Amino acid sequence: MLTTFVISATTAAVLVTSALASNCNPSYNVPTSGECYTSCNIKAGENYVHGWTMDHTSELFIESLSIMCNKTGPNYIKFMTTAGMCMAACKDSNPDDFNNEFAGACAWWNVHKNDTCNSKAITATIKRSSISCQTGYRGKKRGNGPKEACCSSTKDCQKTCNKGRCE
């Protein structure tokens, strides 16, 4: 009986932590511009924020958008130039998709740029994710990550990266 209670309490704690973490920036509801444009943003953003992301549930999301959306920031022009040059090679992508995401994301950021996330919950979720995916592929950009491997972008995976795991 005691063992069952301890396991149930542990499971409940993990579920509560995950629920809190997934609530980071819950009001963000902007459609993505697609895999190629997002990959270009990540590649450009990594120069300024380690772990730069378009994942609105991440504690780095607002900091990441600050690079892309703060037109008076010191890295805005460099970020946009790097991302734009990469995006020119996105042959099957529609530039309107990026324009819509950029406008929506930056409008959201302008209202929410001072918001914060519960970093304890985020840290617990990151630890849980690192255990539940195969390590050794995240950030390598070799394109060889198998299904369930940890990833930071699709360039880490054989197929696609979704929420930190290769599909």
N, C-alpha and C positions, 0 to 999 in steps of 0.2 A: 504494500500500500504506500509506504513512504517513498519507494523508488518511483512509483507512478506519479506521485505528487511532484517530486523534484523534476522529473522529466517534463511534466506538464507545465510547471512553473517556468522552466527554462525555455520551452517552446513558446509560451505566452510572451515572455520577455523579448525573445527574438522577433516575434510577430509585431509587438507594439513598437519596437525600435524600427523595424522595417516600415511600418505604417507612418511613423513620424518622419522618417527620412524621405519617403516618397511624396510627402506633402510640401517639400521645399518648392517655393514659387508656384503654388497650385493655380494661380490665376492666369498663368501663361498659357495661351491657346492660339499660337500662330502656326499655320501649316509650314512644313519644312520645304526648302527649295530643292531638295533631292540630294542623293548620295554624292554626286561629283562636286557640287557647290559646297556642300557641308564639309567634305574632305578638304577642299581648298581653304575654307575658313579655319579648320582645325590646324592645317599645316602652317598657315600664316600666323595664327594666334599663338601657337606653341613657342614662337620667338619671344613672346611677351608674358605669357602666363603658362607655367608648366601644368599640363592637364586641361588646356583651353577646351571649351566644350559648348555645344549647342543643346546639351541635355538639361532641360529646365529643372530637373530634380536634383542636380548637382549643386553643392555649396560653392562651386567655382563659376556657376552660370552668370551671375550678375557681374562678377569681376571680368569674365570673358566678354560679355556684351559691352562693358566699359571700353574695351579696346576698339571694338567695332562701331560703337555708337557715339562716343564722345568726340565730336569733330574738333574740339579744341585741345584734345589730349595729345601728348607728345608722340604717340605711336600710331595715331589714326591714319595718317597719309601712308606711312610705310606698310601698315597692315593692309589697307585697301589696295595698294599697288601690288603687293605680293599675292593677295587673294585674287585680285582681278586678272593678273597675268596667268595664274593657274586656271581660273575659270574660262579663259579664252580657249582652252583645250577641251572643255566639257561639251563635246559634239552633240550628244543626245539630250542636252538640258535646255530648258527654256529660260532665257534671261528674265522674263517677266516673273518667273517663280522666285528668283533671287530678289528682284526688286520688291516683290510683295512681302517676302520674309524679312528683308532688311527693314522696310518701312514699319511693318508690324512689330518686329523685335525691338527696334529702337524706340518706337512710341511706348511700348510696354516698359522698356528699361528707363525711359525718362520719368515715368511715374514711380517705378519700383527700385530705382538705383540705390536707395539707402536701406532697403529691406535686408534682413539677415535670416540665416537658416539655423536650425538647432544643430550645431556642429557635433555634439555628442552623438546624436542619432545618426548623422551622416557618417561619422567615423565608424560606428558599429556596423553600419551597412557595408561600408567599404571592406572592413575586415571579413564580413560574412561572404561578400562577393569573391574576395580573393581565395577563400577556402573552397567555394563551390564552382570554380572554373579552373581549367588547367593552366598553370603558370608557365612563363617562359616565352610568351608571344606578345604580350601587351607592349605597345610602343615600338616594336621591332620593325614594322612596316616591310616585312618580307613576303607577305601574302601566303604564308604556309600554315597559319593557325587552323587546326581542325575544329570540328563542331565541339562546343563547350569550352574552347580555349579562352583565356582572358584576352580582351582587346581594348584598344582606345580608339581605333578607327577601322574601317573596312580594309585598309592596307595591311592590317595585321592578320587577316583571315583568308582562307581559301575561298569563302563565299562572302558573307556580309557580317558586319559587327552590329549587334543589337543589344543595347543596355549593358555593355561591358563584356558580352560573350559572343563568340563566333557562332554563326548558324550554319 
